[in-house]
């Protein structure tokens, strides 16, 4: 059977997962009359709630005798680690670009990674049915992007198609250009391509994406690009078979991830091929953590016995007896296998180049919950449980880093962005964990000459033209630098491209939505390590802090809501030191939210009218991370997200502030 391995890459919300839904339907994955939902591959509850892809998914379809292995990748920059490792499994990419937005920051990131690996691109300009679509301009912008990224001549000759993924049709660019709007082209096809559906796309993928460059005759070899888990067989290693074939029951050797031939001294029970490297790549990327191999390959009896082999078909994982070169398969039976490891024939333990991902840029502290409400809602609350869960996350989340600190109950967790970290927090709280989180901080590095470097972000904002000046001014105060400013057609929208220190974006998204009246779109991605930009002003407003324990009372909240925005509703139980609102002025304010109305025998006609309260501001994890200051923490439990001061006692807090310990 003929094989094609492709990854679908794009900026967030450009239509990747929706397109895969239509590819399934038209390739016959679903039986006639079967009822299926939308965004089928986004099976994770968080993915469905947020409308984004978080984890890469493996699937496959059969089109006219050719098996097309498809990997749906995340579009958000914070999950770039997923994209980087997945690209090692494929031979080409299907690059989706929105016909109105054009290339965005993540488009540049994923395209650069694909071109650097020499992958063949097919470009699909999607959503051409939008009223503000500008496909011809976007076509030119994509070509400019490819040239900026030093694409080869073959990559610059990539085919272009126009599509509406939601409706399930695509046409080649020549057919689109030859057709009259609303009419039919010279080749007889309609302008919208509904008559042929996605057939032009399937044909282009099979014609332009090369078959896997694998060696079917050599000894078995496979690079582990991702992991899955089964209740029955345990950990499943997923990757592309680079060489040879493998049958169930055979043995394979696990070779730990490495990035060079520079290795630690040999151990007596460890072969040279199995020794991990401790060298950090010169380009600053972060190698997947290497683990010691549990076997010493060298004989036919060494290694682990393969308990199961799986291939992908539609939404299913199918058992097979033999895996062949070029196919993307799952392999069960190898204990302690990690992403980046090589699985090989024990008699030919040849290691493949490991997977490297870019370093994290921000970090937060995960702290064992010690608030007065600790242990009320969570099942896992101890230091040991928190440590084990974070270490387990490292097995699949290759862009994450976890380090011990000077305090036994605190762990420094570093990631690619706020969303990357908050997804982990939200997942853990739903699993029953309780913990506290500090304010995010950027990671610094040195340029070798003693100068401090910090991460800078490439920011793209689309805002109403009359509000562009406000956005530029606010980001300039956060040390941002305007790079490009240009209108988008006749839509009255201006696109701003800026470079901003990563710490300058902390707490800005809510302010941006307020300044643009909810009409602005903001995207950013890591750009480079550059000079430290200097101090940036922090939160301009203080917090309202409960000065005693008790339930919030409507009467007290009514008197406080004129002083700022409240975070709690009547009946919510509070503790001393808990943040219950945002002060309208700088500086913190201790308040009593449980103060009730004094009861007397005297009444006035208007005094007992109903208390009218404004709805409290409900904080998500992202908003909470944006809000808190250095002396504050987020308490994360399965049933609540609370904000608190590090030092709960008001008197102790004032003393610490005077001593400069906050």
C-alpha positions in Angstrom: 0.0 0.0 0.0 1.2 3.5 -0.8 1.9 5.8 2.1 2.0 9.5 2.7 2.8 11.1 6.1 1.6 14.7 6.6 1.1 17.2 9.5 -1.5 19.9 9.4 0.0 23.1 10.7 -1.4 26.6 11.0 -1.9 29.5 13.4 -4.6 29.1 16.0 -8.2 29.1 14.7 -7.3 29.0 11.0 -9.4 25.8 10.6 -7.2 22.7 11.0 -9.4 20.5 13.0 -12.6 21.5 11.1 -10.8 20.6 7.8 -9.9 17.1 9.2 -13.6 16.5 10.1 -14.5 17.0 6.4 -11.5 14.9 5.2 -12.9 12.1 7.4 -16.4 12.4 5.9 -15.3 12.5 2.3 -12.8 9.6 2.7 -15.5 7.3 4.1 -14.3 7.1 7.7 -17.9 7.3 8.9 -20.6 4.9 7.8 -23.7 6.2 6.0 -26.1 8.0 8.3 -23.7 8.0 11.3 -24.2 11.0 13.5 -20.9 12.7 14.3 -20.1 16.0 16.0 -17.8 18.9 15.1 -14.0 19.0 15.8 -14.0 15.3 16.3 -10.2 15.1 17.1 -10.5 17.7 19.9 -11.6 15.0 22.4 -10.0 16.5 25.5 -12.6 18.4 27.6 -10.4 21.4 27.8 -9.9 21.4 24.0 -13.7 21.4 23.5 -14.3 24.1 26.1 -11.6 26.5 24.7 -12.0 25.7 21.0 -8.3 25.0 20.5 -6.1 22.0 19.9 -3.8 21.3 22.8 -2.4 17.9 22.1 -1.3 16.5 18.7 -3.5 13.7 17.4 -2.6 10.8 15.1 -5.1 9.6 12.6 -5.2 8.1 9.1 -7.5 7.9 6.0 -7.5 5.7 2.9 -7.9 7.5 -0.4 -8.0 5.5 -3.6 -5.4 3.0 -2.5 -3.1 5.4 -0.6 -3.0 5.5 3.1 -2.5 9.1 4.4 -1.3 9.4 7.9 -2.4 12.7 9.3 -1.2 14.5 12.4 -3.4 17.4 13.7 -1.1 19.8 15.5 -1.9 22.6 18.0 -2.0 26.1 16.6 -1.2 28.1 19.7 2.4 29.2 20.2 2.5 27.9 23.8 2.2 24.4 22.5 5.0 24.7 20.0 6.7 21.8 21.6 4.0 19.5 20.4 4.5 20.7 16.8 8.4 20.4 16.9 8.4 16.8 17.8 5.5 15.8 15.6 7.3 17.2 12.5 10.0 14.5 12.8 7.4 11.8 11.9 6.2 13.3 8.6 7.5 14.0 5.1 5.3 17.0 4.2 3.0 19.6 5.8 -0.4 21.0 4.9 -0.1 24.7 5.8 -3.4 26.4 6.4 -3.6 30.2 6.2 -6.8 32.2 6.9 -7.9 34.1 3.7 -8.6 37.2 5.7 -5.9 37.2 8.5 -3.1 36.0 6.4 0.2 34.7 7.9 0.2 35.2 11.7 3.0 34.8 14.3 2.4 31.0 14.8 2.3 30.6 11.0 5.8 31.8 10.8 6.9 29.6 13.7 5.6 26.3 12.4 6.5 27.1 8.8 10.1 27.8 9.8 10.3 24.5 11.7 8.9 22.6 8.7 11.2 24.2 6.2 14.3 23.7 8.3 13.5 19.9 8.3 13.3 20.0 4.5 9.6 19.0 4.5 7.5 19.6 1.4 4.7 22.1 1.9 1.2 22.3 0.4 -0.5 25.6 1.1 -4.2 25.8 1.6 -5.7 29.3 1.8 -8.8 28.6 3.9 -12.1 30.4 4.6 -12.3 32.1 1.3 -16.0 32.5 1.9 -15.4 35.2 4.5 -16.8 38.6 3.5 -13.3 40.2 4.2 -11.4 37.4 2.5 -8.5 38.5 0.3 -7.0 35.3 -1.1 -4.8 36.8 -3.8 -3.1 39.2 -1.3 -2.7 36.4 1.2 -1.1 34.2 -1.5 1.6 36.9 -2.0 2.1 37.3 1.7 2.7 33.5 2.0 5.3 33.6 -0.8 7.0 36.5 1.0 7.0 34.5 4.2 8.6 31.5 2.4 11.3 33.7 1.0 12.0 35.4 4.4 12.4 31.9 5.8 15.0 30.9 3.1 12.8 28.2 1.6 14.5 26.1 -1.1 13.4 26.4 -4.8 11.4 23.2 -4.4 9.6 24.5 -1.4 8.9 27.8 -3.1 7.2 25.9 -5.9 4.6 24.6 -3.4 1.1 24.2 -4.8 -1.6 26.6 -3.6 -5.3 25.7 -3.1 -8.3 27.7 -2.0 -10.8 26.2 0.3 -13.7 26.4 2.7 -12.9 23.7 5.3 -16.2 24.0 7.0 -18.2 23.2 3.8 -15.6 20.6 2.7 -14.4 21.9 -0.7 -11.1 23.0 -2.2 -9.9 24.1 -5.7 -6.5 24.5 -7.1 -5.4 28.1 -7.5 -5.3 27.9 -11.3 -8.9 26.7 -11.4 -9.9 29.5 -9.0 -8.2 32.1 -11.2 -9.8 30.8 -14.4 -13.3 30.9 -13.0 -15.6 33.9 -13.1 -17.0 34.9 -9.7 -20.2 32.9 -9.2 -19.7 31.2 -12.6 -17.7 28.3 -14.0 -14.1 28.2 -15.2 -12.6 27.0 -18.4 -12.2 23.5 -17.0 -15.9 23.4 -16.1 -15.5 23.5 -12.4 -17.5 25.9 -10.3 -15.8 28.9 -8.6 -16.7 27.4 -5.2 -15.6 23.8 -6.0 -18.6 22.2 -4.2 -19.0 19.7 -7.1 -15.7 18.0 -6.3 -15.4 18.5 -2.6 -11.9 17.9 -1.2 -10.8 15.6 -4.2 -8.4 18.3 -5.5 -6.8 18.4 -2.0 -6.4 14.7 -1.7 -4.9 14.4 -5.2 -2.5 17.3 -4.6 -1.3 15.7 -1.3 -0.7 12.3 -3.0 1.0 13.9 -6.0 3.2 16.5 -4.2 4.1 15.0 -0.8 6.9 12.4 -1.3 6.5 8.9 0.1 8.5 8.1 3.3 12.2 7.9 2.8 12.5 4.7 4.8 14.7 1.6 4.4 12.5 -1.5 4.4 15.4 -4.0 4.2 17.6 -2.9 7.2 17.3 -3.8 10.9 14.4 -2.2 12.8 14.7 1.4 14.0 12.1 3.9 15.2 12.2 7.4 16.9 9.7 7.9 19.6 7.9 11.1 18.9 4.9 10.9 21.3 3.4 8.7 23.9 0.0 7.3 24.7 -1.3 5.1 27.5 -3.5 2.1 27.7 -5.1 0.6 30.8 -4.2 -2.9 29.5 -0.7 -2.6 28.0 0.6 0.5 29.7 2.7 3.1 27.9 2.5 3.1 24.1 5.4 4.6 22.1 4.3 6.3 18.8 6.6 7.2 16.0 7.5 6.5 12.3 9.4 3.3 11.5 12.6 4.6 9.9 14.1 1.2 9.0 13.1 -2.4 8.7 10.1 -4.2 10.1 9.0 -5.5 13.5 6.6 -8.2 14.6 4.7 -8.7 17.9 6.8 -10.8 20.3 10.2 -9.6 18.9 12.6 -7.7 21.2 13.7 -4.1 20.8 16.4 -2.1 22.6 15.7 1.3 24.0 18.4 3.9 23.4 18.1 7.0 25.5 17.7 10.4 23.8 20.9 12.2 22.9 21.8 15.1 20.7 25.5 14.5 19.9 28.2 12.0 20.3 29.6 13.7 23.4 28.6 11.3 26.2 29.3 10.6 29.8 31.8 7.9 30.8 30.7 4.4 30.2 29.2 2.4 33.0 30.1 -1.3 33.4 26.5 -2.4 32.7 25.8 0.1 30.0 26.8 -0.1 26.3 28.1 3.0 24.5 25.0 3.1 22.4 22.8 3.4 25.5 24.6 6.2 27.4 22.8 9.5 27.7 24.4 12.8 26.7 24.6 15.7 29.1 25.6 18.3 26.5 23.2 21.3 25.9 22.8 22.1 22.2 24.7 25.2 21.0 21.5 26.8 19.5 19.9 27.1 23.0 17.3 24.5 22.4 16.4 22.1 25.1 16.9 18.4 24.6 14.3 16.0 25.8 15.5 14.8 29.2 17.5 11.6 28.7 16.9 8.6 30.9 19.2 5.7 31.6 18.5 2.7 29.3 17.2 -0.2 31.4 18.7 -2.8 29.1 22.2 -3.4 27.6 21.7 -4.1 23.9 24.3 -6.3 22.4 22.6 -9.7 22.1 19.4 -11.1 20.6 18.0 -11.6 24.1 18.6 -8.0 25.2 15.9 -5.4 25.2 12.1 -5.6 25.8 9.6 -7.9 24.2 7.0 -6.1 22.0 3.6 -6.8 23.5 1.5 -5.0 20.9 1.7 -3.1 17.6 -0.9 -0.6 16.4 -1.6 1.5 13.4 -4.1 4.3 12.9 -7.3 4.1 10.8 -9.7 7.0 11.1 -10.4 7.6 14.8 -9.3 4.1 15.8 -6.1 2.5 16.9 -6.0 -0.9 15.1 -4.0 -4.0 16.2 -1.5 -5.3 13.6 1.0 -8.1 13.6 3.8 -6.4 11.8 5.0 -2.8 11.4 6.7 -1.8 8.2 9.1 0.9 7.3 7.6 4.3 6.7 4.4 3.8 8.6 3.4 5.7 11.8 2.7 3.1 14.5 2.3 2.5 18.2 4.4 0.0 20.1 3.6 -1.4 23.5 5.8 -3.4 25.9 8.9 -1.2 26.4 9.0 0.1 30.0 10.2 3.6 30.8 10.3 4.6 27.2 10.5 8.4 26.8 9.9 10.9 24.0 13.1 11.2 21.9 14.3 7.6 22.6 15.3 5.3 19.8 13.8 1.8 19.6 16.0 -0.5 17.5 17.0 -4.1 16.8 19.2 -5.2 19.8 21.8 -6.5 17.4 22.1 -3.2 15.6 21.6 -0.5 18.3 21.9 2.6 16.1 20.6 5.7 17.7 18.7 8.3 15.7 19.1 12.1 16.3 17.0 13.0 19.3 14.2 15.6 19.5 15.0 19.1 20.7 12.6 21.8 21.6 13.1 25.5 22.4 13.7 26.4 26.0 10.9 27.6 28.3 10.6 31.4 28.7 8.5 31.9 31.8 8.3 30.1 35.2 5.9 29.9 38.2 6.2 28.3 41.6 3.8 25.4 42.4 3.4 25.5 46.2 1.7 23.0 48.5 -1.6 24.6 49.6 -1.3 25.9 53.2 -4.3 28.2 53.3 -7.0 27.9 56.0 -9.2 26.0 53.5 -6.4 23.5 52.6 -7.6 19.9 52.2 -11.4 20.7 52.0 -11.9 19.8 48.4 -8.8 18.1 47.0 -7.8 14.4 47.1 -4.1 15.1 46.5 -2.6 17.7 48.7 0.8 16.6 49.9 4.3 17.5 48.7 4.9 13.9 47.6 1.7 13.8 45.5 2.4 17.2 43.9 6.0 16.2 43.0 4.9 12.8 41.5 2.2 14.5 39.4 4.6 17.1 38.0 7.3 14.5 37.2 4.7 12.4 35.4 3.8 15.4 33.3 7.4 15.6 32.1 6.9 12.2 30.3 4.6 13.7 27.7 5.0 17.5 27.9 8.5 17.9 26.4 8.5 21.7 26.5 8.0 21.7 30.3 10.7 21.8 32.9 10.3 21.1 36.7 13.0 22.0 39.2 13.3 21.8 43.0 13.8 25.0 45.0 15.3 25.8 48.3 11.9 25.0 49.9 10.8 21.4 50.1 7.1 22.4 49.4 7.8 24.5 46.3 8.6 23.5 42.7 9.7 25.8 39.9 7.7 24.9 36.8 8.8 26.5 33.5 6.9 26.5 30.2 6.5 28.3 26.9 3.8 30.7 28.0 0.9 31.4 30.4 -1.5 29.2 28.5 0.9 26.3 28.5 1.1 26.5 32.3 -2.6 27.2 33.0 -3.6 24.2 30.9 -1.5 22.1 33.3 -3.0 23.8 36.3 -6.6 23.3 35.1 -5.9 19.7 34.3 -4.5 19.0 37.7 -7.3 20.7 39.6 -9.8 18.6 37.6 -7.9 15.5 38.7 -8.4 16.5 42.4 -5.1 18.3 43.2 -4.8 21.3 45.5 -1.9 23.7 45.2 -0.9 27.3 45.1 0.8 29.2 42.2 3.0 32.3 42.3 3.1 35.2 39.9 4.8 34.3 36.6 8.3 35.5 36.0 10.5 35.5 32.9 13.6 33.4 32.7 16.9 35.3 32.1 20.1 34.3 30.5 23.5 35.8 29.8 25.1 36.6 26.4 28.5 35.4 27.6 29.8 39.0 28.1 27.8 39.5 31.3 24.9 41.3 29.7 21.4 40.1 30.7 19.1 38.8 28.1 15.3 38.3 28.4 12.7 36.7 26.1 11.0 39.1 23.6 7.7 38.3 21.9 6.5 39.1 18.4 3.0 40.6 18.9 0.4 41.0 16.2 -2.7 43.0 17.1 -5.7 43.7 14.8 -7.7 46.7 16.2 -10.2 49.3 14.9 -8.2 52.0 13.2 -9.3 54.7 15.7 -8.0 52.7 18.7 -4.6 51.8 17.3 -3.0 54.8 19.0 -4.2 53.6 22.4 -2.8 50.1 21.9 0.6 51.5 20.7 0.8 53.8 23.7 0.0 51.1 26.3 2.5 48.7 24.8 5.2 51.4 24.6 4.8 51.9 28.4 5.5 48.2 28.6 8.8 48.6 26.6 7.2 47.6 23.4 8.6 48.7 20.0 6.3 49.2 16.9 7.6 47.4 13.8 4.8 47.6 11.3 1.5 49.4 11.1 -0.8 49.0 8.1 -4.5 48.9 7.3 -6.2 45.6 6.3 -8.0 46.4 3.1 -11.1 48.7 3.5 -12.3 47.0 6.7 -11.4 49.9 9.0 -9.0 47.5 10.9 -5.3 48.2 11.4 -2.7 45.5 11.9 0.1 46.3 14.4 3.2 44.3 14.6 5.4 45.0 17.6 8.2 43.5 19.7 7.5 43.4 23.4 9.4 41.9 26.3 7.5 38.8 27.5 7.1 40.3 31.0 5.5 43.3 29.4 2.6 41.2 28.3 1.8 40.0 31.9 -1.7 41.3 32.7 -2.1 43.1 29.4 -4.7 40.9 27.6 -7.7 42.1 29.8 -6.5 45.7 29.4 -6.3 45.2 25.6 -9.9 43.9 25.4 -11.1 46.8 27.4 -9.2 49.4 25.3 -10.5 47.9 22.0 -14.0 47.4 23.4 -13.8 43.7 22.8 -13.2 44.1 19.0 -9.4 43.6 19.1 -7.5 40.4 18.3 -4.1 39.8 19.9 -1.6 37.1 19.1 2.0 36.7 20.2 4.8 34.2 20.1 8.4 33.9 21.3 10.7 35.9 19.0 14.2 35.9 20.4 16.4 36.4 23.4 17.4 40.1 23.5 18.7 42.8 25.8 16.9 43.5 29.1 14.5 46.3 28.4 14.6 47.9 31.9 12.0 48.1 34.6 8.3 47.8 33.7 5.6 49.3 35.9 3.5 46.7 37.6 -0.2 46.6 38.5 -1.5 50.1 38.9 -4.3 49.2 41.4 -4.2 47.6 44.8 -6.2 44.7 46.2 -9.1 44.5 48.7 -8.0 42.0 51.3 -10.3 40.4 53.9 -9.2 41.3 57.4 -11.1 38.5 59.1 -12.7 35.1 58.4 -16.4 34.8 57.7 -19.0 34.6 55.0 -19.4 37.6 52.6 -22.6 39.6 53.3 -24.5 41.6 50.8 -24.7 44.6 53.0 -20.9 44.8 53.4 -20.3 44.2 49.6 -22.8 46.9 48.8 -20.7 49.4 50.7 -17.5 48.2 49.2 -18.4 48.0 45.5 -18.1 51.8 45.2 -14.4 51.4 46.2 -13.6 48.9 43.5 -14.5 45.6 41.7 -15.5 42.7 43.9 -14.4 39.1 43.3 -16.8 37.4 45.7 -20.6 37.1 46.0 -22.8 37.0 49.1 -22.5 33.7 51.0 -19.0 33.0 49.8 -16.8 31.9 52.8 -13.6 34.0 53.1 -10.5 33.8 55.3 -8.2 36.5 56.6 -5.7 37.5 53.9 -7.9 36.4 51.0 -8.2 38.9 48.2 -11.9 39.7 47.7 -11.7 42.5 45.2 -9.6 45.1 43.2 -9.1 48.5 44.8 -9.9 51.4 42.5 -6.7 53.1 43.7 -3.1 52.1 44.2 -2.3 50.3 47.4 -4.0 47.5 49.2 -7.0 48.0 51.5 -8.1 45.7 54.3 -11.8 45.3 54.4 -14.5 43.5 56.3 -16.8 41.6 53.9 -18.8 39.9 56.7 -20.1 43.1 58.4 -23.8 42.9 58.8 -26.4 45.6 59.2 -27.0 46.8 62.8 -30.4 45.8 64.0 -32.4 48.4 66.0 -36.1 49.1 66.7 -36.0 52.2 64.5 -36.8 51.9 60.8 -37.0 54.4 58.0 -39.2 53.9 55.0 -36.3 54.0 52.4 -33.6 52.4 54.6 -34.7 48.8 54.0 -34.9 48.9 50.3 -33.3 45.9 48.5 -29.5 46.0 48.2 -28.4 46.0 44.5 -25.1 44.4 43.9 -23.0 44.3 40.7 -22.1 40.8 39.5 -18.7 39.8 40.9 -15.7 39.4 38.6 -15.1 35.7 38.1 -11.4 35.0 37.7 -10.1 32.3 35.3 -6.6 31.0 35.8 -5.2 33.1 33.0 -6.9 36.3 34.5 -5.7 35.4 38.0 -2.1 35.0 36.7 -2.3 38.4 35.0 -3.7 40.0 38.2 -1.6 38.9 41.1 1.5 40.7 42.3 4.8 39.3 43.7 3.4 39.1 47.3 0.3 37.2 46.3 -0.6 33.6 45.3 -3.4 31.8 43.5 -5.0 29.0 45.5 -6.1 26.3 43.0 -8.6 23.6 44.2 -11.1 21.4 42.5 -14.0 23.6 43.4 -12.5 27.1 43.5 -9.8 29.6 42.3 -9.0 32.0 45.1 -6.5 34.8 45.3 -4.6 35.4 48.6 -1.7 37.3 50.1 1.5 35.3 50.8 1.4 36.6 54.4 -2.2 36.3 55.6 -2.0 38.3 58.9 -2.3 42.1 58.2 0.0 43.1 60.9 2.8 40.7 59.9 2.3 41.8 56.3 2.8 45.5 57.2 6.0 44.6 59.1 7.3 42.6 56.2 6.6 45.5 53.9 8.5 48.0 56.1 11.4 45.6 56.3 11.5 45.2 52.5 10.7 41.5 52.6 7.8 41.6 50.2 
